[in-house]
Amino acid sequence: MRVMRPLARTLMGAGITYAQLDEIVKRAFVEQALGDPDARGRTVNVSRVAVRTGLSRKDVSRIKRSILVPSGREPATLQVGRAARVLQLWHSEPEYLDEQGAPIDLPFDDDHVSFSDLTRRVGGDVPPGAIRAELMSAGGMVELPNGRYRVQKRFFVPAALGEDLIVGFAFIVAPLLETLAHNASNPSKALVQRVAYSDFLPENDLAEFREVSHARASNLMYSIDEWLTQHENKVDGTGDASGRVGVGVFCFEMGTAKNQ
């Protein structure tokens, strides 16, 4: 739960629904199981993958087929969230567009074309009021003085998915999880995995801790980056490389007032 809660917060902020995450996680389990040979070194079959992952053979077969699709032809298997689907229909279905093809303003409820009618077309058991609240909170639509609603966005993203977040997943979260998995399965060849923390640091010392950790971490990373620069092969298309290697440093504050 301590791992999943910040992940859930981040994904919801980026507009990723549970259904989408569920499909991604299923694929990750299947890909990992397919990549692990059995005791005789043979590729595992669908039934063995189903046993290892806990998924049905039908799910495994479907995901395996999608993995084999050539690059650029990945099937669109991820389910779109209801709020996102509402925006899609609002921008594409003829009854919600004016003569110029622009989305029209909608009343919340009416016998004919309305926001409630639009959400019902999306399906599911979520009431129109809940979807309205979510879209308005995300700036996806606004309420006009006449009581109608005007769409403001084409795509549903509750919070800005900035470059820092993408870099964080690619260069911090994924490498850290790879190191944890490697060390758990290869303790005799463990990679560096160290942490310094305290549960009893006075709040008055928090600002100084931030300054000290930033300065010392910056010095460490500069020295490692300098060493890597001196020893790596220059990018000229020749020579071998070990793949991506590195050291990551980050500060964390769990349980402080700002992170509750």
Summary of the structure (lengths in Angstrom):
residues: 260
radius of gyration: 24.7
end to end distance: 14.7
largest distance: 71.6
contacts: 561
relative contact order: 0.07
helix: 53%
strand: 3%
